[in-house]
Amino acid sequence: MTATISPPTTGLTDFRTSPDRYRHWNLSFEGDRARLEMNVDQDGGMKAGYELKLNSYDLGVDIELADAVQRIVFEHPEVRCVVITGSEDRVFCAGANIHMLSSSTHAFKVNFCKYTNETRLYIEDASKHSEKRFLAALNGTASGGGYELALACDRILLVDDRSSAVSFPELPLLGVLPGTGGLTRIADKRKIRRDHNDVFSCVAEGIKGKRAVKWNLVDRIAPLSRWDDAVAEMAGEMAEDVPASSDAGIALAPVEYTLEDDVLAYRHVTVKLDRPARHAAITIELPDVTGPANAAEALAAACDWWILRAFRELDDALLHLRFDLPEIGLVTLRVVGDHAVVRATDELLVKDEHWFVRETRNLVRRVLKRYENSAKSLYAVLDEGTAFSGTFLELALAGDRTYLLNDPDSPVHVGITAANAGVFSMANGLSRLETHFLGTPDSVGTVLAHQDQDLVDAETADELGLATFAPDELDWEDELRLALEERASFSPDALTGMESNLRFAGPETMETKIFGRLSAWQNWIFQRPNAVGPQGALKCYGTPQRPTFDYDRT
Amino acid sequence: MTATISPPTTGLTDFRTSPDRYRHWNLSFEGDRARLEMNVDQDGGMKAGYELKLNSYDLGVDIELADAVQRIVFEHPEVRCVVITGSEDRVFCAGANIHMLSSSTHAFKVNFCKYTNETRLYIEDASKHSEKRFLAALNGTASGGGYELALACDRILLVDDRSSAVSFPELPLLGVLPGTGGLTRIADKRKIRRDHNDVFSCVAEGIKGKRAVKWNLVDRIAPLSRWDDAVAEMAGEMAEDVPASSDAGIALAPVEYTLEDDVLAYRHVTVKLDRPARHAAITIELPDVTGPANAAEALAAACDWWILRAFRELDDALLHLRFDLPEIGLVTLRVVGDHAVVRATDELLVKDEHWFVRETRNLVRRVLKRYENSAKSLYAVLDEGTAFSGTFLELALAGDRTYLLNDPDSPVHVGITAANAGVFSMANGLSRLETHFLGTPDSVGTVLAHQDQDLVDAETADELGLATFAPDELDWEDELRLALEERASFSPDALTGMESNLRFAGPETMETKIFGRLSAWQNWIFQRPNAVGPQGALKCYGTPQRPTFDYDRT
């Protein structure tokens, strides 16, 4: 189920992998169970300068984990329970590698945390939307990010061997937060008592055995003598929660791209970089022909089903924009082609309950979230030749602004489909239309009333409230150019902060808390001398030197 | 209605003022209207080095505003509508003074923002709980914090004179956020369209006239020619929303204290500082006798009603801890006296609908929130002689941990009253018991079942889940000492981040978003060189130098 990946000659981070290339995980399957065993190659760090001891991880390890989760849902519909466990003796996972963190730039740390948070949310997404259950079978101590990974699973089984514990040593040992969703999940997912959370987050050695169960830090403990049976038993119970399937999966071929002359090119997605202007122009090209018409045809196309391919490409491009192209602050997006192609695909994508359609829909939802969770300004550009319909209109709504050409001589249309009615929910739990029109909820229905109608012309789209600005041909070029120049001139930090506050109005969820609250505090701490200064805790860890704090409270 | 305030000989910031001492506001009353006119004395800054031009504000200005809001609810029950307006021509308020901000330490900036956010939330609190309505009558441009103040009001009227606008110039001009609730309130209170929010937050000159109404940035506009009539008309409409009252208010005498030998002493509240240990021990002493027995007696006691006095003192002490005692990282709290005194007061405080009882209850709720929103670790200590009952048990639940002496030879009791049943809701909208027991909601009822019963002994309190640790006499001293030493040794930044994440589990509200999300991002930006570095936007503002940004997105 794997394919050759062309060597990365582009100088970009390679986010593509496959199980036969994993250096840090063993992925195996037996009946309706998958076993994902963490087995980190300590010499396999992405960069030089640190060893991945005790199953600690860096971005490379997490790229493989994200790949494994993705493959399980697409390649193994028969799997009902995934057991995540470790290969080391006495240690499940020691969390993110500290030497990697302390030698990384602030920007890398922030993006690394965001990526690992997304991976853990993808596990929860698969539990919620893909009929998989995840069991963290902690065969040894799970500390920091190791325990945060366990928290992302549905249930946690901890070996009861008098030494193995779950722990958050970040605060006492490193002066930072358990920031990969840890603090949010103990409070809001496992709903542990708040004073217990406080104690737990201050005890470097962690909590084990019966007390870990009593405090709800783990669901169950089992002695080493019957460990394998206990794991199998619990996985069996969990598998019963979801229906069995004998369907065969599809293979995910690697996403192929080239980077030449500052053009990052995939089949459907093209990213043109204008580095001096700090601007990237993304174009998504729709295919020429409609189809597939039903789930069977989609399944036959497999990972070449155009919508799956386009969104996998967009996902990869977003990761490059985040990790490899920090100088790009503003992304404009165009979708070009024929509205009819999207409309036909949305009919299938949104409504069909075939597992492959469902998984493709889930992936589109995840990519839309990754798009709006990127620290770049996002403008949709709707000019002649564009086809923002349905699923692709979501991309416009996911951004910060929409520029719509409203000129009778250059007709632009927008299409509303069932894809805009809530299937692609945002992190806040609302649809993008609901978030857009938070103050005028009736407008949602007014827009959706067009979903089985003809395309909406520019004038109507503007009246419906779908355009931020709708200049005519005379003003279009100047207005857009000035908007791009202005945006690119602002403080990038202030923009990131503003976008993080404005993009997720309305209700908060665990997900918005992780990215909005927990990550913001962690980013603050990651800037503070007490963590990252020459005598900060993160710098001193693993050296004979003890950290020196400025104890003033802020 | 004012009294002499003893001169501040303590070296502490003085948070006490009264209308006859205001330098920056004119407060007047006519019938059921109050008029609060911003009239900042540009030479009246709290510190040297900046001029408060264009009705810009510093902490001193906001202390007066907070005092005015407090006095309106306690001293003027007859007021139904408060008109907040300005005395300058063409300018309502230019927001926080930039030169003050750029010359302040990071810690001061953070605490200043927290205080101003609390003041604005107190306006909303008075609207929700005190039967007052607030009209922002913007007689000129309201920018930045000036518009944020308007957003805290129930309604906004803007003069339509071709030049006056509402604006958020922070991002384009200063490279920081409109962080005094601004971004949260445009998104979640006024529910403005998210792309409009994006545009508005990037246009330094702001938006005026009909477009401001259309985007819901203001509720109404009125020309200068009929400004006074329009203000009176709107205030009149708003006053009709709440019942009339002919009750007379009580006078709020200044809170008196002394600071000698590191003991900050009020009548009921004592704060003993152990600066080398970074520890402050707060003791709240209950009065010897029960009473008042009813609202009339409480009203006769006026601001000497002990519970009002005790919480005003605690409030003042908390502000000193935040602004004047940054080296204190850990606060322990004891309440000593007779449970019966609290029980009798809670009977009146929680249930009576007399306006003065209601306002005292509102103040207690606000102080409890200020307590748990302080960047200090908070431990309640329940040993012999303590009386954590009802309203004071809320203080234990507001903290991070509770240490309870469980020893038959030194009996400690805890008392449950109606005060624990939700009247003192937290920022997240839940009661403290509901937040404490988020994962085991039945425990709330089990605890509350004791509210009309006898006091709960230590053993039972521990079984009920009210104690984090409950050692006996043998272990007590060592365990507490080690706990304090350990806490005081941790990174203060990591503690602040952790506490901000753990204290407010469960639902999010505008208030938790302001303190958890918006403030965390602002604090991050306030650490970034793009804002505060030698060439950062905040440093360059008002100088001929243009800021130089590192444009990499993080």
Interface residues (C-beta under 8 A of the other chain):
Chain A: H106 A107 V110 N111 E170 L171 P172 L174 G175 V176 L177 L183 T184 A187 D188 R190 K191 I192 R193 R194 D195 H196 N197 D198 V199 S201 C202 N216 R278 P326 E327 I328 G329 A375 K376 D400 R401 T402 T435 H436 F437 L438 G439 T440 G465 T468 E486 R487 A488 F490 S491 P492 D493 A494 L495 T496 G497 M498 E499 S500 N501 L502 R503 A505 G506 P507 E508 T512 K513 G516 R517 L518 A520 W521 Q522 N523 W524 I525 Q527 R528 N530 A531 A537 P547 F549 D550 Y551 D552 R553 T554
Chain B: H106 A107 V110 N111 E170 L171 P172 L174 G175 V176 L177 L183 T184 A187 D188 R190 K191 I192 R193 R194 D195 H196 N197 D198 V199 S201 C202 N216 R278 P326 E327 I328 G329 A375 K376 D400 R401 T402 T435 H436 F437 L438 G439 T440 G465 T468 E486 R487 A488 F490 S491 P492 D493 A494 L495 T496 G497 M498 E499 S500 N501 L502 R503 A505 G506 P507 E508 T512 K513 G516 R517 L518 A520 W521 Q522 N523 W524 I525 Q527 R528 N530 A531 A537 P547 F549 D550 Y551 D552 R553 T554
